[in-house]
């Protein structure tokens, strides 16, 4: 868990990722919220990255019903929205996402373990790039509305963290619904994600 001081108070160990310096406490808080939703320990439990840990390509492809999304599709969808928010925050027009169709990209063919690992790394890369943009924002930039004028930058950042958690819940549910023959994480003894 962490180290403790002489008074017996537990202290959290430092985040192992390189720290991006920011002078703004709201930016620091938004980065923390993003990281807790994506891959850092938090009170809510499993993170998006934690929900994907240990899954095989076959498990990621399993569909809970006809016309329902699978874990692989949810992974690419989460990467897409990190990309969209990053482009909005950078003031860039939303360009061409490298996967098609954009919002719900197709699964690569062949859909094997190498492709699954690449797509999980792709999600990781989009999170890292978004995090770098957020860390560079100043206080005034957080109140600027997106090009459509609906949400402020701070709301977009908070929203992408909520989006990660929403789809984390879906992924956890899909894992519980998997039949026992789909892998070690399925059926009556569902895979428990470790943080």
Protein Blocks (a to p, Z undefined) as FASTA:
>chain_A
ZZcdfkopacddddfbdcdddfbfklmmmmmmmmmmmmpccfklpafklmmgopafklmm
pcfbghiacfklmmmmmmmmmmmmmmmmnopacdddfbdcfklccddddddfklmmmmmm
mmmmmmmmmmmmmmmpcfklmmpccfkomacfklmmmmmmmmmmmmmmmmmmmmmmpcfk
lojkgcjldcdddZZ
